[in-house]
Amino acid sequence: MKGFKAMLRLVTIGVLTGLSGPVAAQQPYPNKPIRFIVPYAAGGGTDTVTRLLSPKMTEGLGQQVLADNRPGGNTIIGTDALAKSPPDGYTILFIGTSHVVNPSLLPTPYDAIKDFAPIATVSSFALILVVPPSMPANNLQELIALAKSRPGELNYASTGTGGSQHLTGELFNMTAGIKTEHIPYKGGGPAFTDLIGGQVQMMFAVPTVSTQYVKSGRLKAIAICGEYRSSALPQVPTFTEAGLPGLDLKNWYGILTPAGTPKAAIDRLSTEIAKILAMPDIKEKLHGMGLEPFYSTPEQFAELMRVDIAKYAKIIKAANIKLEN
């Protein structure tokens, strides 16, 4: 009898042990920390928004969402790290418009559409054309007239060749019929330092950084891209209002995960982002950085990326932009 009971106990333990794997696997998502890749250096505008979202996501998901900065390669290094991650919902990427620009500029180790699953967009913003106080132009028409009187003499800064700032600068040249020279920098810090100091004459700048300089009087805002004025700088006209339609480019930030990630995980993350963007304190903080809360579903985000890849490819081809320039 004792032998039978001992055998029964062993069988029971074996059955329970065998079930432990499937039971653990069936725990609701998420059940462990989530890695949030940022393909830029710490301290920049993108990193700032990521660290604004991460604590709220941690609270809502019940698991730590940890930022992981992987800068370099025009966002390709961080994006490739995501593409090579397991498609389980535990690695996500914060990305911007550069994701849909890169395919037209250089070969990437991934397919910008096929290798990723969109989760949601987070915010949108329009670049602001800013100049140093020493520039004699105070509005768009004066700036265009100055550029036409000095062809090739005025320079505009960007945070790198092939980024949205560079592309917008070239679109400005083509639309206004002027010629200004592109000066790429390795980051926003040195670009703004030279701009404020007058070493370069203009820049299509991200609002997360430029807004503070405009409000403090260290830069002058000439016009803003996009269809609407910025809530952070409501006095600055759009390019269309200032007399130059055609520069209504809208940049965005969004979140991706590897292709093949379970739909349940994608929907859970997307729903959480929608909740966060509806929070009054998040709206206020984004507006303070010159960003507009901008949520789109995974399906809407996928369509946005497809449209923007085609749009930026046309600009790059028309301006004959090459990364080695």
Rosetta blueprint (number, residue, H / E / L):
1 M L
2 K H
3 G H
4 F H
5 K H
6 A H
7 M H
8 L H
9 R H
10 L H
11 V H
12 T H
13 I H
14 G H
15 V H
16 L H
17 T H
18 G H
19 L H
20 S H
21 G H
22 P H
23 V H
24 A H
25 A H
26 Q L
27 Q L
28 P L
29 Y L
30 P L
31 N L
32 K L
33 P L
34 I E
35 R E
36 F E
37 I E
38 V E
39 P L
40 Y L
41 A L
42 A L
43 G L
44 G L
45 G H
46 T H
47 D H
48 T H
49 V H
50 T H
51 R H
52 L H
53 L H
54 S H
55 P H
56 K H
57 M H
58 T H
59 E H
60 G H
61 L H
62 G L
63 Q L
64 Q L
65 V E
66 L E
67 A E
68 D E
69 N E
70 R L
71 P L
72 G L
73 G H
74 N H
75 T H
76 I H
77 I H
78 G H
79 T H
80 D H
81 A H
82 L H
83 A H
84 K L
85 S L
86 P L
87 P L
88 D L
89 G L
90 Y L
91 T E
92 I E
93 L E
94 F E
95 I E
96 G E
97 T L
98 S H
99 H H
100 V H
101 V H
102 N H
103 P H
104 S H
105 L L
106 L L
107 P L
108 T L
109 P L
110 Y L
111 D L
112 A L
113 I L
114 K L
115 D L
116 F E
117 A E
118 P E
119 I E
120 A E
121 T E
122 V E
123 S E
124 S E
125 F E
126 A L
127 L L
128 I E
129 L E
130 V E
131 V E
132 P L
133 P L
134 S L
135 M L
136 P L
137 A L
138 N L
139 N L
140 L H
141 Q H
142 E H
143 L H
144 I H
145 A H
146 L H
147 A H
148 K H
149 S H
150 R L
151 P L
152 G L
153 E L
154 L L
155 N E
156 Y E
157 A E
158 S E
159 T L
160 G L
161 T L
162 G L
163 G L
164 S H
165 Q H
166 H H
167 L H
168 T H
169 G H
170 E H
171 L H
172 F H
173 N H
174 M H
175 T H
176 A H
177 G L
178 I L
179 K L
180 T L
181 E E
182 H E
183 I E
184 P E
185 Y L
186 K L
187 G L
188 G H
189 G H
190 P H
191 A H
192 F H
193 T H
194 D H
195 L H
196 I H
197 G H
198 G L
199 Q L
200 V L
201 Q L
202 M E
203 M E
204 F E
205 A E
206 V L
207 P H
208 T H
209 V H
210 S H
211 T H
212 Q H
213 Y H
214 V H
215 K H
216 S L
217 G L
218 R L
219 L L
220 K E
221 A E
222 I E
223 A E
224 I E
225 C L
226 G L
227 E L
228 Y L
229 R L
230 S L
231 S L
232 A L
233 L L
234 P L
235 Q L
236 V L
237 P L
238 T E
239 F L
240 T L
241 E L
242 A L
243 G L
244 L L
245 P L
246 G L
247 L L
248 D L
249 L L
250 K L
251 N E
252 W E
253 Y E
254 G E
255 I E
256 L E
257 T E
258 P E
259 A L
260 G L
261 T L
262 P L
263 K H
264 A H
265 A H
266 I H
267 D H
268 R H
269 L H
270 S H
271 T H
272 E H
273 I H
274 A H
275 K H
276 I H
277 L H
278 A L
279 M L
280 P H
281 D H
282 I H
283 K H
284 E H
285 K H
286 L H
287 H H
288 G H
289 M L
290 G L
291 L L
292 E E
293 P E
294 F L
295 Y L
296 S L
297 T L
298 P H
299 E H
300 Q H
301 F H
302 A H
303 E H
304 L H
305 M H
306 R H
307 V H
308 D H
309 I H
310 A H
311 K H
312 Y H
313 A H
314 K H
315 I H
316 I H
317 K H
318 A H
319 A H
320 N L
321 I L
322 K L
323 L L
324 E L
325 N L
